[in-house]
Every structure is written in C-alpha cells, then in structure tokens.
Amino acid sequence: MLRLSRSTIRTLVRAGFVSPARGPRNAWRFSFQDLIVLRAAQALVAARVPARRISRSMKDLRQRLPSSMPLSGLSIAAEADRVVVREGANRWRPDSGQYLLAFEGSPADGSLSVLERPAPVPESPATYIARGAELYETGNHEEAARAFREGLACGEHPLLHYNLAIALESLGRADDAVAAYEQALKTDPTFADCHYNLALLYESLGKPQKAIRHMAQYRRLMKKK
C-alpha cells in the first residue's frame, strides 16, 4: 500500500521507529499509528532521500526524543536531500539537532510540539541564522560559526548561541561549544534541547556531575509538557 521496500520497513522496525505486533504465521501487524510513521518514510523515499540517510536520521531522531514520545505525531519531511523534523513553526535536523529558520506556518493537523522553543527570532539575526544553517549543511562549519557570531552582534538570541555551539562541536572545539551552550541557557533557561546537548557534551568531556545536572533539568522541562 505504501510502496516501501521490505528492507526499509525492517530498518524502521529495528530502529524502534515502529513497533508492529505479531499475527498469524508470525507476520507483522502494523497499527494505524505505525502506518502514519511509515507514510512519512514513504514521503522521504518519494523525495529521493537515500535509504541510508533515512535510516540514520530516524535513528538519530529516536535518540533525541524521550522513549515515551509518540513519534507518529511528528511531521517528518525532506528538504533538498536532507531529512527535517517539523514541530509547529520550528524545523530541526535529526542528524545534528540544529534548528533551521522556518519560513512556513504550522504543519498539518496531528503534529505535536514536544519541546519548549526559543522566542521568535528578530528579523536582523534571522538572516544570519539562515545563512549559518545553509553553510553548516554544506559542511562549511567554520563559516557557519562566523555567521552565527555576526548575528549575535545584531542582538542576543538563544537560537544563535545554540547553533553556534553545534558548529563549534563539529569543529572539535568542545570548550568553546560549552561556553556557547551555557550562554544560550543564560538567555533562555527553559531551552530543553540545549540542556540535552550540553549534558551529552559534558559527559564526553568526563564531567559526569555537570552532565547529570543538565540531563535532570532537561527531564524536568520535558515533564512539564
């Protein structure tokens, strides 16, 4: 019905993206929610996103969301050859966690907003967010970081600090990335994704106490949703 290959469906099942029951002769029985998720995957296939990228992005998405999160409520789409998650007016990439500038309104009914998002971006920094995101997607991480810094010269916004931190992480500049994440949280202490990324970064730096503190804050924020 969805024109998905068996290999793609097996990958989605192994990744935990869908959890079918077993029917007669051990056949998979998919729920209605499973079909919604599979339909999203079919849309990515139709957009000619490589199967390996779809699988990797879905696995990354599962890791970035709470285990209890109903993934069928998310809007998943392809933009160019990239997988993008849409939540309300916000867009982010599951492979990097980086937010993108949204130009359109809310997705179709049934989407679910699960994280607190920063305040709307003023028009002047928005230009630099768009430029930095484009540079980052093409692998120009140093130029992306420069664009985000230039945006901060126009005005403080947690999204600029957050995207700067991701670019710095990609450049291997962990200490600078920590500083950028911390600055984002000074601007918006309820930025859940920032707490999550910072917890993982602190863990990789061998600072478990700080990692636990930020992960606990992330979970507290999630429980309020």
Sequence and secondary structure as in RCSB ss.txt:
>XXXX:A:sequence
MLRLSRSTIRTLVRAGFVSPARGPRNAWRFSFQDLIVLRAAQALVAARVPARRISRSMKDLRQRLPSSMPLSGLS
IAAEADRVVVREGANRWRPDSGQYLLAFEGSPADGSLSVLERPAPVPESPATYIARGAELYETGNHEEAARAFRE
GLACGEHPLLHYNLAIALESLGRADDAVAAYEQALKTDPTFADCHYNLALLYESLGKPQKAIRHMAQYRRLMKKK
>XXXX:A:secstr
     HHHHHHHHHTTS   EE GGG EE  HHHHHHHHHHHHHHHTT  HHHHHHHHHHHHHHS TT  GGGSE
EEEETTEEEEEETTEEE TTT  EE   S   STT    S       HHHHHHHHHHHHHHHTT HHHHHHHHHH
HHHH   HHHHHHHHHHHHHTT HHHHHHHHHHHHHH TT HHHHHHHHHHHHHTT HHHHHHHHHHHHHHHHT 
